[in-house]
């Protein structure tokens, strides 16, 4: 009986240490084994002989499966999937921007600020600095724009 109580206490201490490690390095899924060890240790303190029986591994699996599912759902709620934070050229079509460097036909030396990004730009006609433009097409890292009237 003394061995079982010592084992239960060891499970509790190791489980707590694992949860502390999870707090220090979140996202490592250490919460699952830490929680399973704490639950098994708690049960072992109440029913010491149970901890060394053949029921103990079965209980560990029964605890681990729903706990894993709940942990995954919790992490998904904490950090939901987000769209990419970088903008690609094809997503610029139809967006409004402002000319920062004068735009000339058949030249990509012109610069346009669209949202918070700067893009090389060309146009069919000269567009002065400060003009509002709309993106008509994009190719690589430059866009073709038209002045908004």
C-alpha positions in Angstrom: 0.0 0.0 0.0 2.9 2.4 0.7 4.2 1.9 -2.9 0.8 2.8 -4.4 0.6 6.0 -2.4 4.1 6.9 -3.4 3.2 6.2 -7.0 0.1 8.4 -6.7 2.1 11.3 -5.2 4.7 10.9 -8.0 2.0 11.1 -10.6 0.6 14.2 -9.0 4.0 15.9 -8.8 5.0 15.0 -12.3 1.6 16.1 -13.6 1.9 19.5 -12.0 5.5 19.9 -13.3 4.3 19.1 -16.8 1.5 21.6 -16.5 4.0 24.2 -15.4 6.1 23.4 -18.4 3.0 23.8 -20.6 2.5 27.3 -19.2 6.1 28.2 -19.9 5.9 26.8 -23.4 2.3 26.9 -24.6 1.2 24.9 -27.6 3.3 21.8 -26.8 0.2 19.8 -25.8 1.8 18.9 -22.5 -1.5 19.7 -20.8 -2.8 16.3 -21.9 -0.2 14.0 -20.2 0.0 16.4 -17.2 -3.8 16.3 -16.6 -3.9 12.5 -17.1 -1.2 12.1 -14.5 -2.9 14.4 -12.0 -6.2 12.6 -12.4 -4.6 9.2 -12.0 -2.6 10.4 -9.0 -5.8 11.8 -7.4 -7.6 8.5 -7.9 -4.5 6.6 -6.6 -4.6 8.7 -3.4 -8.2 7.8 -2.8 -8.0 4.1 -4.0 -4.3 3.2 -3.8 -4.8 -0.5 -4.7 -6.6 0.6 -7.9 -3.5 2.3 -9.3 -1.5 -0.9 -9.7 -4.5 -2.9 -11.1 -5.2 -3.6 -14.7 -7.9 -0.9 -14.7 -5.4 1.9 -14.4 -4.1 1.8 -18.0 -7.7 1.5 -19.3 -8.7 4.5 -17.3 -5.7 6.4 -18.6 -6.9 5.8 -22.2 -10.5 6.6 -21.3 -9.3 9.9 -19.8 -6.8 10.7 -22.6 -9.2 10.5 -25.6 -11.8 13.1 -24.6 -9.1 15.2 -23.0 -7.1 15.3 -26.3 -10.3 16.3 -28.2 -11.1 19.0 -25.7 -7.5 20.4 -25.7 -7.4 20.6 -29.5 -10.8 22.4 -29.5 -9.5 24.8 -26.8 -6.3 25.6 -28.8 -8.4 26.2 -31.9 -10.6 28.6 -30.0 -7.5 30.4 -28.6 -5.9 30.8 -32.0 -8.4 30.4 -34.8 -7.1 30.0 -38.3 -6.5 33.4 -39.9 -6.2 34.4 -43.5 -2.6 35.1 -44.7 -1.4 38.5 -43.5 0.6 39.2 -46.7 -1.1 40.4 -49.8 -0.6 38.8 -53.1 -0.9 40.7 -56.4 -4.0 38.9 -57.6 -5.9 39.9 -54.6 -5.3 43.6 -55.4 -7.6 43.8 -58.4 -10.3 46.3 -57.7 -8.6 47.8 -54.7 -8.1 51.6 -54.3 -4.7 53.1 -53.7 -2.9 56.4 -53.8 0.0 57.4 -56.1 3.2 58.1 -54.2 5.6 58.3 -57.2 4.2 59.6 -60.5 3.1 56.8 -62.8 4.1 56.8 -66.5 2.9 54.5 -69.3 5.1 51.4 -70.0 7.2 52.0 -66.9 7.1 50.4 -63.5 8.9 53.2 -61.8 5.6 54.6 -60.4 4.7 53.7 -56.9 1.2 53.1 -55.4 0.3 52.6 -51.8 -2.6 50.1 -51.5 -3.7 49.5 -47.9 -0.3 49.4 -46.1 1.8 48.0 -48.9 3.7 49.7 -51.7 3.6 48.4 -55.2 5.3 49.3 -58.5 2.7 50.6 -60.9 2.1 51.4 -64.5 -0.8 52.9 -66.4 -2.0 53.9 -69.9 -1.5 57.6 -69.1 0.5 59.8 -66.7 -1.0 59.9 -63.2 0.3 62.5 -60.8 1.3 62.0 -57.1 -1.6 62.1 -54.7 -4.2 60.8 -57.2 -6.5 58.0 -56.2 -6.2 54.9 -58.5 -7.9 51.5 -58.9 -6.0 48.4 -59.7 -7.1 46.8 -63.0 -4.5 44.0 -63.4 -1.5 42.7 -61.6 1.6 40.9 -62.7 4.3 39.8 -60.3 5.2 42.6 -58.0 3.7 45.4 -60.1 0.1 46.5 -60.9 -1.6 48.3 -63.7 -3.9 51.1 -62.5 -6.4 53.6 -63.7 -7.1 57.0 -62.1 -10.4 57.2 -60.1 -12.4 60.0 -61.5 
